[in-house]
Amino acid sequence: MTLDKSLVSNAAATLLIAAGMLLPGTVGALVLSTGLFALSGAITNWLAIHMLFERVPGLYGSGVIPMRFEEFKSGIRELIMEQFFDRVDIDSFLGGDGGGDGNASQRVAAEIQGSLDSLDLDLAFERLLDVILASSFGGMLGMLGGRDALAGLREPFAEEMRTYLASQFSPEQLQAKVEAMLSGGAAQGSIREKLEVIIDNRLNEMTPDIVKQVVQKMIRSHLGWLVVWGAVFGGVIGAVVSLLSRF
């Protein structure tokens, strides 16, 4: 887990600092510099990961994922709407089925479910990457491969989001809402608008905290190694600086 990696990295760096303060002469100075730079690198990368999800007073750009939540949700909505209305021919449901019968509502609900199951979440993932790379963390991530460093999150992200969306659009709830809508005998243009309202109402229950919880666990776990490498690179830089200062 990220927390464990952070603790190990910070503990190792702190031990180096303590050892450097106890050791005499050049060796002590070398160890102390290595520990200080390692702790600085680990804390900096840990703070950058933390700032993706949480607002930190006085630090511009922190909490970027919750702040850009509406943009992210809008992308999910566009994907669902495009996928659903590409799949569904409303005329076929209303033309021969009597409009408001249970069979039509069941089939419309099933099509919404089918749209969610076949939803291409790559675009949503790319938007998430855009948010991350545009944040204060983007520069650090760029040194470790940029977008490629997060490629391993693509499948876990799709699975987590698909699971969440499936819980929001359960067949029973959808069928009841669609059946109530169709029973009103509205025009087909109005039917489309009401279907959009049904989908919007479910998506409106998606809050910034929900998205943060969906994304946070896997990102923290995946990016935990950045804390470790921050300590390693920082320690190496500290050792080099200490050695060069002796010449």
Secondary structure, 3 states (H helix, E strand, C coil): CHHHHHHHHHHHHHHHHHHHHHCCHHHHHHHHHHHHHHHHHHHHHHHHHHHHHCCCCCCCCCCHHHHCHHHHHHHHHHHHHHHHHHHCCHHHHHHCCCCCCHHHHHHHHHHHHHHHHCCCCHHHHHHHHHHHHCCCCHHHHHCCCHHHHHHHHHHHHHHHHHHHHHHHCCHHHHHHHHHHHHCCCCCHHHHHHHHHHHHHHHHCCCCHHHHHHHHHHHHHHHHHHHHHHHHHHHHHHHHHHHHHCCC
